[in-house]
Amino acid sequence: MRAVGVAVLVVSLAVAAYADYNYGQQPAGGTEPAWKVQARTAAQHANFAAGADSMSSAEQHLGHALNCIEGPRGPNFNRAWGNPCEGQGNGLLPDLRASRTGSSWILVAEAAGELAVKGVRSRDLAQRRNAARGVAQLLQLVAEGR
């Protein structure tokens, strides 16, 4: 069990270091679609939630992921959580729906959104963290999608 905790800490630190370096922002003049940038940012925050040691921290970061997935017009968007994807697009789902190249990832992104909603509503830290792990994995698939 201790090895799992150490592994989660190492992954969390690596993700945090990458986030400090890039924070999911698209480089100036970049050609990457907005939906990929948002998927990567949302996955980072889902990973933060997966490694959280408190309910509030897990909710905050999983909420960040959910806000990135749905965008500011989404039914579960919560301004109080903050939106780390602000300026990156209109939300992962809206941008996937508007994209010919990204449309094949809509079902995966929707599944990530549904799991994120269940995670933020859970009153059990282990369930919330496990939901966040699943959200991160689904979003990573989208971020790497073609």
LINPE-V993654 format. One record per pair of residues at least 24 apart in sequence whose C-alpha atoms are under 6 Angstrom apart, sorted by the first residue. I is the first residue (numbers start at 1). J is the second residue. Records with the same first field share a line. If there is no record, write none. Layout:
I = J ; J
This chain:
34 = 88 ; 89
35 = 92 ; 95
36 = 143
38 = 85 ; 92
39 = 139 ; 143
40 = 143
42 = 68
43 = 136 ; 139
46 = 132 ; 136
47 = 136
49 = 132
50 = 129 ; 132 ; 133
55 = 125
59 = 120
66 = 116
69 = 93
112 = 138
